[in-house]
Amino acid sequence: MYDDASIEPAVKRRRKQRSPIQEGPLTKLALLVVAIGFLVVMVIAPLIVVFVEAFARGLGTYFAALAEPDTISALQLTLLVAAVSVPMNLVFGVAAAWVVAKFDFKGKALLLSLIDLPFAVSPVVAGLIFVLLFGASSPVGVWFADNGFPILFAPPGIILATTFITFPFIARELIPLMQQQGTAEEEAALSLGAGGWRTFFLVTLPNVKWGLLYGVLLCNARAMGEFGAVSVVSGSVRGQTMTLPLHVKALNDSTQIAASFAVASLLAMLALITLAAKTILESRFGDELAATRRH
């Protein structure tokens, strides 16, 4: 038996103990200052500088830089690469996530490691891999070039390199989500007579639609901004194989500073549009997004 005198000191000690999330106001203020300061220095300030420099010489110079044929060509190629690589990664990401999350098989750990490979490999190294696979010293590359379909220094090579760099984004967004959901609903649908594809489209896919959309947004943003791998396989031919990031560097190297910042602002606006789409989804479907992203 415990008397009141022995219980009271223990209760007071517990009250004096502070939860990790109940720190004092000075600690909260310090953490807030560090977080906001880091964001201002590393994100907000560079973004402001891009737009200030882009409009520094007036709207006429800004729109003239965007209307240049090389800029329009780079924009078209960037959109083409994203329009092809993102759907390719969509198919691969959904298939890989479905296999990893819903089935047990030998080599699953190896497959997960291969999915993460683009995160570990330098983009420049990835570009060099495609140079070795489809370059002039490769029989495969020579065959494609002889048949009027060159891979390197052409849009196909840029698309392949971009697809390789961006393919983990959708798969890695879906795998934890599908694993957390388990297989109970799919098994119930199959027991009621639904086929595999019908189960996938009516049960599996609706359950992961928001995670899938997040993955697509991230994949699209990276595809439009990829520089390292694309710079190796493209040849950087103005008006032909330059994407917007490559065009920004070319303008900067040729001391066309105002034009380079103008094109950079276009890339920044594409990124902000992606962020706005993400924010709108969160504001309109916040509860459902939180439920699907609990992993």
C-alpha positions as CSV (number, residue, x, y, z in Angstrom):
1,M,0.0,0.0,0.0
2,Y,1.1,3.5,-0.8
3,D,0.3,6.5,1.4
4,D,-0.4,10.0,0.2
5,A,3.0,11.2,1.4
6,S,4.9,8.8,-0.9
7,I,2.6,9.5,-3.9
8,E,2.7,13.3,-3.7
9,P,6.5,13.7,-4.5
10,A,6.3,11.4,-7.5
11,V,3.3,13.3,-8.9
12,K,5.2,16.6,-8.5
13,R,8.2,15.2,-10.3
14,R,6.1,14.1,-13.2
15,R,4.5,17.6,-13.4
16,K,8.0,19.1,-13.5
17,Q,9.0,16.9,-16.4
18,R,8.5,18.6,-19.7
19,S,7.3,16.9,-22.8
20,P,9.6,17.2,-25.9
21,I,6.8,19.1,-27.7
22,Q,6.1,21.4,-24.7
23,E,9.3,23.4,-24.8
24,G,9.5,26.9,-23.5
25,P,8.7,30.0,-25.6
26,L,12.3,30.9,-26.1
27,T,13.1,27.4,-27.6
28,K,10.1,27.6,-29.9
29,L,11.1,31.1,-31.0
30,A,14.7,30.0,-31.7
31,L,13.5,27.0,-33.7
32,L,11.1,29.1,-35.7
33,V,13.8,31.7,-36.4
34,V,16.2,29.0,-37.6
35,A,13.7,27.4,-39.9
36,I,12.4,30.7,-41.4
37,G,15.9,32.1,-41.7
38,F,17.1,29.0,-43.6
39,L,14.1,29.2,-45.9
40,V,14.7,32.9,-46.6
41,V,18.4,32.5,-47.3
42,M,18.2,29.2,-49.3
43,V,14.8,29.5,-51.1
44,I,13.0,32.8,-51.0
45,A,16.0,35.1,-51.5
46,P,17.3,33.3,-54.6
47,L,13.9,33.2,-56.1
48,I,13.4,36.9,-55.6
49,V,16.8,37.6,-57.1
50,V,15.8,35.6,-60.2
51,F,12.7,37.7,-60.8
52,V,14.4,41.0,-59.9
53,E,17.2,40.4,-62.4
54,A,14.8,39.1,-65.0
55,F,12.8,42.4,-65.0
56,A,15.8,44.7,-64.3
57,R,16.0,46.0,-67.8
58,G,12.3,46.4,-68.4
59,L,9.4,44.3,-69.7
60,G,10.5,44.9,-73.3
61,T,13.8,43.2,-72.8
62,Y,12.2,40.4,-70.7
63,F,9.6,39.5,-73.3
64,A,12.1,39.9,-76.1
65,A,14.3,37.2,-74.5
66,L,11.3,34.9,-74.1
67,A,10.3,35.4,-77.7
68,E,13.7,34.4,-79.1
69,P,13.5,31.3,-81.4
70,D,16.1,29.4,-79.3
71,T,14.0,30.1,-76.1
72,I,10.8,28.9,-77.8
73,S,12.6,25.8,-79.1
74,A,14.0,25.0,-75.6
75,L,10.6,25.4,-74.1
76,Q,9.0,23.1,-76.6
77,L,11.7,20.5,-76.1
78,T,11.3,20.8,-72.3
79,L,7.6,20.3,-72.5
80,L,8.0,17.4,-75.0
81,V,10.5,15.6,-72.7
82,A,8.2,16.0,-69.7
83,A,5.1,14.9,-71.7
84,V,6.9,11.6,-72.7
85,S,9.0,10.8,-69.6
86,V,6.3,11.4,-67.0
87,P,3.7,9.0,-68.6
88,M,6.4,6.4,-69.0
89,N,7.3,6.8,-65.3
90,L,3.7,6.7,-64.4
91,V,3.3,3.3,-66.0
92,F,6.5,2.0,-64.5
93,G,5.9,3.5,-61.0
94,V,2.4,2.1,-60.7
95,A,3.5,-1.4,-61.9
96,A,6.6,-1.4,-59.6
97,A,4.7,-0.2,-56.6
98,W,1.9,-2.8,-57.2
99,V,4.4,-5.7,-57.5
100,V,6.5,-4.6,-54.5
101,A,3.5,-3.9,-52.2
102,K,1.1,-6.6,-53.1
103,F,3.3,-9.6,-53.8
104,D,6.1,-11.5,-52.0
105,F,8.9,-12.8,-54.2
106,K,12.6,-13.4,-54.2
107,G,14.6,-10.4,-55.2
108,K,12.2,-7.8,-53.8
109,A,15.0,-6.1,-51.9
110,L,17.1,-6.0,-55.1
111,L,14.2,-4.4,-57.0
112,L,13.8,-1.7,-54.3
113,S,17.5,-1.0,-54.5
114,L,17.4,-0.7,-58.3
115,I,14.4,1.7,-58.0
116,D,16.5,3.9,-55.7
117,L,19.6,3.8,-58.0
118,P,19.0,7.2,-59.7
119,F,19.0,8.8,-56.3
120,A,22.5,7.4,-55.6
121,V,24.0,7.8,-59.1
122,S,25.2,11.2,-60.2
123,P,23.1,12.6,-63.1
124,V,26.3,13.1,-65.1
125,V,27.3,9.5,-64.6
126,A,23.8,8.5,-65.7
127,G,24.3,10.5,-68.9
128,L,27.6,8.8,-69.5
129,I,25.9,5.4,-69.2
130,F,23.6,6.3,-72.1
131,V,26.6,7.6,-74.1
132,L,28.2,4.2,-73.7
133,L,25.0,2.4,-74.6
134,F,24.0,4.5,-77.7
135,G,27.2,6.3,-78.7
136,A,29.2,5.9,-81.9
137,S,31.2,3.0,-80.4
138,S,28.1,1.1,-79.6
139,P,26.6,-1.3,-82.2
140,V,23.1,-0.4,-80.9
141,G,23.7,3.3,-81.3
142,V,25.2,2.9,-84.7
143,W,22.3,0.8,-85.9
144,F,19.7,3.4,-84.7
145,A,21.7,6.2,-86.4
146,D,22.1,4.3,-89.7
147,N,18.3,3.8,-89.7
148,G,17.6,7.5,-89.3
149,F,16.7,7.4,-85.6
150,P,19.7,8.7,-83.7
151,I,19.5,8.4,-79.9
152,L,22.4,10.6,-78.7
153,F,22.4,14.4,-79.4
154,A,18.7,14.1,-80.2
155,P,15.4,14.2,-78.3
156,P,15.2,10.4,-77.8
157,G,18.5,10.5,-75.8
158,I,17.2,13.4,-73.7
159,I,13.9,11.6,-73.0
160,L,15.7,8.4,-72.0
161,A,18.1,10.2,-69.7
162,T,15.3,12.2,-68.1
163,T,13.2,9.1,-67.7
164,F,16.0,7.3,-65.9
165,I,16.6,10.2,-63.5
166,T,13.0,10.7,-62.6
167,F,11.6,7.1,-62.5
168,P,11.9,6.6,-58.7
169,F,9.6,9.5,-57.8
170,I,6.2,7.9,-58.6
171,A,7.2,4.4,-57.4
172,R,8.7,5.7,-54.1
173,E,5.5,7.7,-53.5
174,L,3.2,4.8,-54.0
175,I,5.1,1.9,-52.4
176,P,4.7,2.9,-48.7
177,L,1.1,3.9,-49.3
178,M,0.2,0.6,-50.9
179,Q,2.1,-1.4,-48.2
180,Q,0.2,0.5,-45.5
181,Q,-3.2,-0.2,-47.1
182,G,-2.5,-4.0,-47.3
183,T,-4.3,-6.4,-49.5
184,A,-7.6,-7.0,-47.7
185,E,-9.7,-4.9,-50.1
186,E,-8.2,-6.5,-53.2
187,E,-8.7,-10.0,-51.8
188,A,-12.4,-9.1,-51.0
189,A,-12.9,-7.9,-54.6
190,L,-11.3,-11.1,-56.0
191,S,-13.5,-13.2,-53.7
192,L,-16.6,-11.5,-55.1
193,G,-15.6,-12.4,-58.7
194,A,-13.8,-9.3,-59.9
195,G,-10.8,-9.9,-62.2
196,G,-7.3,-8.7,-61.6
197,W,-7.5,-5.6,-63.9
198,R,-11.0,-4.7,-62.6
199,T,-9.7,-5.0,-59.1
200,F,-6.8,-2.7,-59.9
201,F,-8.8,0.0,-61.6
202,L,-11.8,0.0,-59.2
203,V,-10.1,-0.8,-55.8
204,T,-6.3,-0.3,-55.9
205,L,-6.0,2.8,-58.1
206,P,-8.7,4.9,-56.3
207,N,-7.1,4.2,-53.0
208,V,-3.8,5.7,-54.1
209,K,-5.0,8.4,-56.4
210,W,-3.7,11.3,-54.3
211,G,-0.3,9.7,-53.7
212,L,-0.1,9.0,-57.4
213,L,-0.9,12.7,-58.2
214,Y,1.8,13.8,-55.8
215,G,4.3,11.5,-57.5
216,V,3.4,12.8,-60.9
217,L,3.8,16.5,-59.8
218,L,7.3,15.7,-58.3
219,C,8.3,13.7,-61.4
220,N,7.1,16.5,-63.7
221,A,9.0,19.2,-61.8
222,R,12.2,17.2,-61.9
223,A,11.8,16.3,-65.5
224,M,11.5,20.0,-66.5
225,G,14.5,21.0,-64.4
226,E,16.9,18.2,-65.1
227,F,20.3,19.4,-66.2
228,G,23.2,17.0,-65.5
229,A,22.2,13.9,-67.5
230,V,20.6,15.9,-70.2
231,S,23.8,18.1,-70.7
232,V,25.8,14.9,-71.4
233,V,23.4,13.3,-73.9
234,S,22.0,16.3,-75.7
235,G,25.1,17.9,-77.3
236,S,23.7,21.3,-76.4
237,V,22.8,22.3,-79.9
238,R,21.0,25.6,-79.9
239,G,17.5,25.5,-81.3
240,Q,17.6,21.7,-81.5
241,T,18.7,19.8,-78.4
242,M,18.6,22.4,-75.7
243,T,16.1,22.3,-72.9
244,L,15.4,25.3,-70.7
245,P,18.1,24.6,-68.1
246,L,20.7,24.1,-70.8
247,H,19.5,27.3,-72.5
248,V,19.9,29.2,-69.3
249,K,23.5,28.1,-68.9
250,A,24.3,28.8,-72.5
251,L,22.9,32.4,-72.2
252,N,24.9,32.9,-69.0
253,D,28.1,31.6,-70.6
254,S,27.7,34.0,-73.5
255,T,27.3,36.9,-71.0
256,Q,23.6,37.4,-71.9
257,I,22.8,37.8,-68.2
258,A,19.4,39.5,-68.6
259,A,18.2,36.9,-71.1
260,S,19.5,34.0,-68.9
261,F,17.5,35.4,-65.9
262,A,14.4,35.8,-68.0
263,V,14.5,32.2,-69.1
264,A,15.3,31.2,-65.5
265,S,12.2,33.0,-64.3
266,L,10.2,30.9,-66.8
267,L,11.6,27.8,-65.1
268,A,10.8,29.2,-61.7
269,M,7.2,30.0,-62.8
270,L,6.8,26.4,-63.9
271,A,8.0,25.3,-60.5
272,L,5.6,27.7,-58.8
273,I,2.7,26.4,-60.9
274,T,3.5,22.9,-59.7
275,L,3.7,24.1,-56.1
276,A,0.4,26.0,-56.5
277,A,-1.3,22.8,-57.9
278,K,0.0,20.9,-54.8
279,T,-1.3,23.6,-52.5
280,I,-4.7,23.7,-54.1
281,L,-5.0,19.9,-53.7
282,E,-4.1,20.1,-50.1
283,S,-6.5,22.9,-49.4
284,R,-9.5,21.3,-51.1
285,F,-8.9,17.7,-50.2
286,G,-6.8,18.1,-47.0
287,D,-8.5,15.4,-45.0
288,E,-8.4,12.8,-47.8
289,L,-4.8,13.6,-48.6
290,A,-3.8,13.3,-44.9
291,A,-5.5,9.9,-44.8
292,T,-3.8,8.6,-47.8
293,R,-0.4,9.9,-46.9
294,R,-0.3,8.4,-43.4
295,H,2.9,6.4,-43.9
